[in-house]
Each structure stands twice: as structure tokens, then as C-alpha cells.
Amino acid sequence: MQSRTRRWWSYENTVLAILSLGWGFLFLERLDINYLMPFMVKSLHLSNAQVGFIAAGFSLTWSVAGYFGGFFGDYLKKRKLLLIICVLSFSLCSFITGLATGFVMLVMFRMIMGLLEGPFLPTGQSVLMAESSVSRRGFNLGFLQNFSSNVLGGMVGPIVIVALATAVGWRNTFFFRIIPGIVVAILIWKFLREPQPSLDDPSGSMNKDEDTEEKDNPWHVFRYRNIIVCLIISVCLIPWYTLLFTYAPLYLTEVKGMPTNLMSYIMSIVGVSAAVWGFVVPMLSDRWGRKSMMILFSLISIVGPLSILFLDGPIWLLMILVFIGCARPGPMALYMSVIPAETIPRKYVGAGVGLTMGSGELLGGVGIVSAGGMLANHFGLVAPLVMSAVFALIAAGVGLLLSETAPAKLMRTTRDPNLQPVQS
């Protein structure tokens, strides 16, 4: 019993718990504007296209900050400090969002927030990768990226945020958001340490001389085929997520005539689904392989937006289909964190995670989501949700180009646990 207790309170689990809590609250601050949008559209007189531009503006600065923030966190070896700065400054910007009086001010605030939040996930994944045991790598990275973010942001968030907005107004709801950030910053400062360089780097290139020769080059990650494939998948699956979360609340309330409180429960089920699949899929991929799980659950993700669009049956059936069909956070953990971390040398993990995240946010979250907003103006709110389903299908097809990286599956197929399928 004592050994189990010591194992449970290991430093690895401490890092996972604190980073997950931090990412969960940051993700809630990203999503809360979507749940408040039915209130804000009326108050600020926003069009469907403007709603899309607000989401795209956040994605634009997130994409830039994600890549370069991850790289400089690795380069400067100041990941802990960068995490604290991200949490505090982002929470402050979430607070002042409640002061927005129009579209332009709202876009500016959201772009600043994207710039400040962008480095957190790649930096946090770089820290967690350094502290994770090989057998738990997929589970840890997937859990960090998806569990708390979807429990807090996707499951609890819609119900609590909508209830607060109904009781005290949408502006005051933003003002409450600064408190969790302060708590998380204190936990990071007190309990996390800066990860130390490790000579035992099980990930990345088989040419160690080449790694030594090209130190601290942020563009080195482009030499690996898996990274390029993950970039393309990211461009497809980031719009799946952004279009769904941005326009599903509006579609449910304005087209289907659903009350805002009932809409909040549907969106909460989206969060439950994301929280469950977000760590179950990476855990399954530890045994059955990253590639097969990526393809399978990308296909399943088609069901989510289509069920919101076309199901006119009972609410309980819609909730079941939404739970099954919003599995995209599982593949997201694979293409954005696990596969890049197992493909490239550890010293590039922050840059690799930031690149896959940033490319999806820039091309998918900005370009495609902006197009979705303009199509919503011309063809109605059905357009962005159809786009969400189509891009999940494309991501499944692109997943066929991945090279397997799961250590357990490689061990079974090659009988060499140290071999990694790096493509130059």
C-alpha cells in the first residue's frame, strides 16, 4: 500500500496534474466566448461573419505564438517561467474582454489572448515529455491536452458560464475568470521544476551526429515526414473543432429554436465526449498504434456535426450521438503532441508541438474558419457545420500517410524497441 501511495504521488503525476489544471482553465477561457456568443451577438450586434472573424483572430495569434513560444521555451530553458507568464497574462486579458464595446475591440482582445495562450501547450508538453516514462507517454500527453481542458472547458464550462451569464450578465462572467489563473500560476511556481537535459532520449533521429550538428534550429523539424503529415491533419481537424464550437451554439438556438440552457447541456456533452476520447484514444494508441487510432477516430468525428445538423429526434438520442461523434480530441492529441514528440529529438519537442498546433490554427483556424463565417452569411449556419464534417473525413484520408511511432507496436513488428520511424 505504501509503495502504491509513493507511486501515485510521484513527480510525474504531480507535473501531469498541475499542467492539466492550468491547460483546463486556459482552455475554458478560450471557449467561454462561444457559450456567451448568443448573449453577445444581441448586445454587440454581431453578424455571423464577424463571429467567425473573432474566432479566426484568436487562432491567428495563437498559431504564431504556439510555434515560436515552444521553440524559445526549449532554447532558453525557461519553460517554467514561460508557463507562469502565459497563465497570468492570459487570465488578465480574459478579464478585460468583459469591457469590449464592439466588434473591433473584441477582435483585438481575442488576438492578444491568442498571443499569450499559444506557448502554454507546446511548452507544457515539452516539460511533460521530459518527465514521462516511455510506457505512459501517449497517455500523459493525451491526458494533458484533452482531459481537463474538455472537462472544464467543454463539460462544466457551458453549464456554469451560461448560468452565470443568465444571472449576472455576460460582461461580469468574464470578470470572474482571473481567479483560477492566479491559483494555477502559484502551483506552477511552487511545485514544478525546470526539466533537466537527458542523455537518454528515446525519441527522434537515428543520426545523433546530425542532431549535434544542427543545434537549436527551429526549422529542423520540417525534415521529418511525419511532421509534414501532422501539419496537414492539423489544418483539417482544427477547423472541425473551431467551426463546431463556434457555430453549434448559434445553430441550436437560432435555427432549431433550442433554449440557451438546453443548448448548454448539449455543448456540455461535447465536452464530456472530448474529455473521455481525449485520453482513451492516446491510451489505446499506446497498444494498437498511433496511425490506426488516428484514422478510426477521425472518421467517427464526422458523426458529431452531422447529428447536430440533421437529427430532429429526442434530445437524449442527440446527446448519445454527440458523445460518440465528437471524438476528434483523441486524434488531436496524437497529431499535435504524441506523434511529433516520438518522431523528432527531444530538444525540438516544443517547436514540433507548437508547429503542428500553429499550422492548424493559422491555415485552418484563420483561413478556413473565416471562410466558414462568410459562407454562413450566404448559406446559413448549416454551412460551417457541414465543413466541420468534411474536414474530419479528409483528415482520416491523410492519416494513411503516417509512419507508426508507438513503441509497443514497433516492438511487436520490428522486435527493436529503440527503433523510431523517422522520415527525413
C-alpha positions, -999 to +999 in steps of 0.1 A: +000+000+000+028+024+009+046+018-025+014+024-043+010+057-025+045+068-033+040+059-069+007+078-071+023+109-057+053+107-080+067+138-095+055+126-129+019+126-117+024+160-100+035+176-132+007+160-151-019+172-126-007+208-124-002+213-161-036+197-168-053+220-144-036+250-160-044+239-195-080+232-184-086+267-171-069+283-201-090+263-225-122+273-206-111+309-211-108+302-248-142+285-252-163+307-228-168+333-255-185+307-277-210+298-249-216+335-244-220+344-281-258+341-281-258+369-255-230+389-271-245+388-306-276+406-294-257+430-272-229+440-296-250+435-329-225+410-344-231+392-378-223+355-385-192+366-404-180+387-375-184+358-351-161+338-375-135+366-376-134+368-338-125+331-337-101+335-366-083+364-349-076+343-318-063+314-340-040+338-359-020+350-330-023+315-312-006+299-343+024+323-343+029+322-305+025+284-303+054+277-326+079+304-316+069+302-279+075+265-279+108+269-296+121+297-274+110+278-243+132+249-253+160+272-265+161+295-234+155+266-210+130+288-191+098+267-196+086+271-161+088+309-162+071+310-196+042+289-183+036+312-153+037+343-176+012+327-200-013+318-173-013+352-155-013+374-186-039+353-205-063+354-174-059+392-172-069+395-209-099+373-203-109+397-176-107+427-198-127+410-225-158+419-205-150+456-212-154+452-250-180+476-266-179+464-302-165+441-328-131+458-333-123+459-296-134+423-292-112+411-320-082+430-306-087+415-271-090+380-285-059+383-307-039+394-277-052+365-257-042+341-285-007+355-285-005+349-247-020+314-246-003+300-276+030+290-259+014+271-230+005+238-246+038+232-266+058+243-236+038+222-212+041+191-235+078+196-237+080+196-199+058+166-196+076+147-223+109+151-203+092+138-171+072+109-187+080+072-186+080+056-220+051+033-212+029+063-203+040+087-229+008+085-250-015+086-220+003+115-203+004+138-234-031+129-244-044+134-209-028+168-206-040+180-239-076+168-236-089+156-203-091+187-180-095+211-210-126+193-220-139+186-185-135+223-175-139+239-209-163+216-226-183+198-199-185+221-169-179+253-188-211+255-209-234+250-179-215+272-155-208+300-180-243+302-194-258+301-159-235+329-147-243+350-178-280+345-172-277+355-136-251+384-137-247+392-174-220+382-199-196+410-190-195+401-153-190+365-163-156+374-179-146+393-148-147+361-127-122+344-149-090+359-135-091+340-102-083+304-115-052+318-134-037+332-102-041+299-084-025+278-112+004+302-115+011+298-078+010+259-082+034+260-111+058+283-093+058+262-061+058+226-073+073+224-108+110+224-116+127+232-148+133+199-166+170+189-170+185+177-203+186+140-206+212+118-223+185+091-226+164+105-255+142+077-268+126+099-295+138+112-327+165+109-352+188+079-355+216+101-366+229+116-334+258+134-351+233+152-373+214+162-342+245+176-325+255+195-357+221+213-361+215+225-326+187+249-319+175+252-355+137+259-354+133+247-390+149+213-384+115+198-377+105+201-413+129+174-423+106+147-409+078+133-430+055+126-400+057+163-391+046+173-425+017+148-424+007+160-389+007+196-402-018+187-429-040+168-405-039+198-381-052+221-409-082+197-413-090+190-376-085+224-361-115+237-383-135+207-372-132+219-336-134+256-342-163+255-366-183+231-343-177+251-311-182+285-327-214+278-347-231+248-329-245+270-301-259+295-326-273+268-348-290+251-319-305+283-305-313+302-337-321+275-363-335+247-340-350+272-315-335+255-285-334+274-252-300+286-242-300+264-210-307+233-231-281+243-256-256+245-228-263+208-219-258+197-255-224+216-256-216+200-222-220+166-238-195+177-265-171+184-236-178+150-219-170+133-252-139+152-258-127+145-222-132+108-225-119+102-260-091+127-254-072+103-232-088+070-242-077+073-278-040+080-269-041+052-243-055+028-270-028+040-294-001+030-268-011-006-276-027-006-310-007+021-328-010+058-334-018+056-371-048+032-369-064+052-340-059+084-359-078+071-389-106+054-370-115+083-347-112+109-373-139+090-392-160+088-361-157+125-356-179+130-387-209+120-367-208+149-343-215+179-365-239+159-387-260+148-357-264+184-346-274+194-381-298+167-392-312+149-361-347+161-352-354+132-328-354+132-290-327+151-271-314+120-254-306+105-288-289+137-299-268+136-267-257+100-274-247+107-310-229+139-300-210+119-273-200+092-298-193+116-327-172+143-310-141+121-307-118+144-325-098+154-294-084+119-293-067+122-328-058+157-319-036+145-291-019+121-315-011+145-344-004+175-322+017+160-294+023+123-293+035+116-329+057+147-332+072+140-297+081+104-308+093+115-343+118+142-335+147+146-310+135+157-275+152+191-278+128+200-306+096+188-290+084+223-280+089+236-315+074+204-331+042+206-310+040+244-315+044+239-353+016+213-356-007+234-334+003+267-351-001+255-387-036+242-379-046+274-362-031+296-389-044+279-421-074+261-406-084+282-377-079+315-395-084+308-432-110+281-432-129+294-402-131+328-418-144+312-449-169+293-429-182+326-414-187+341-448-204+310-461-227+312-430-237+347-440-247+335-475-260+299-469-269+300-433-255+283-402-256+249-418-225+257-439-198+257-412-211+225-396-211+207-429-175+219-434-166+205-400-177+170-410-159+172-444-126+181-429-128+152-404-132+129-435-102+145-452-081+141-420-088+104-419-075+100-455-043+120-448-037+098-418-029+069-441+004+086-449+017+085-413+045+063-402+039+044-370+057+057-338+041+038-309+069+019-291+048-011-282+037-017-317+071-011-331+084-037-307+059-062-319+066-056-356+104-049-356+115-065-323+136-035-318+121-012-291+146+016-298+138+019-335+118+050-344+103+055-378+118+089-385+115+102-421+139+128-435 
